[in-house]
Amino acid sequence: MEINTILPDSPVKIEADPEKLARVFNNLITNALKYGSDGKNIYLQLTKVDEKEIEIRISNDGEPIPEKSLRQVFDRFYRVESSRSKETGGTGLGLAIAQSIIELHHGYIYVESNKNLTSFIMRLPIKHDNVVKNLSFKWKLRFFILIISINKFDIINLNFKVGGIKMAVKIENEKLFVTINEHGAELASLINKSNGMNYLWSGDSKYWGRKSPVLFPIEGALKDGKMFVDGKEYRMGQHGFARDMDFEVKNLLRNLYVLN
């Protein structure tokens, strides 16, 4: 593969730990060589966004990452399920480590992938004391799902969290038995105890594999998958990001689950 660089006309200096950032770049370039080996090019691009922020892109034109995996590639031990990952091995920690290092530098990292390019994009502050805001992951979510019975409401209070172990949360009252998946905080079953009827769709992947996805913070899609706030561009997939994130139980009280 050929490595191509796209750099600004004048040098750009930032306050950072060179050894740690070198580890990030090494991880990302190694991934591009491993998993994009069917491509021909790796692109390293540096852009000075403004006087406070830079953007670094490491891209390759190899096989794209499946859309369903884009939200999980930074999870610890996660590996994209494809023949290429099985052949090349790896622990699934490289991208999680890269994300941790970038966040220590008060920046953020995300991935875009299509048939043309797979790009890992890093936004970093020029001065370490500054913090680069990632709008997509900045919002603190709070959902209130009401489970209705004849004489009361049981409230499940969910707070957003990236990462965490995926499992099912189960609650019940005299009338209903309910299961909620931690992945996406998605209601998985709503069963009437008196007759065993499940009021939710079965999730048959032949037709539609989801059951009751949480669509947040948007329904539908943004034009070209982009939004602009205060002059800055942010990316967001169809129906937002909550349905593809992981949650975990924080507190358990009578009639109340708190998930973070």
Summary of the structure (lengths in Angstrom):
residues: 260
radius of gyration: 21.2
end to end distance: 42.3
largest distance: 72.5
contacts: 722
relative contact order: 0.13
helix: 18%
strand: 34%
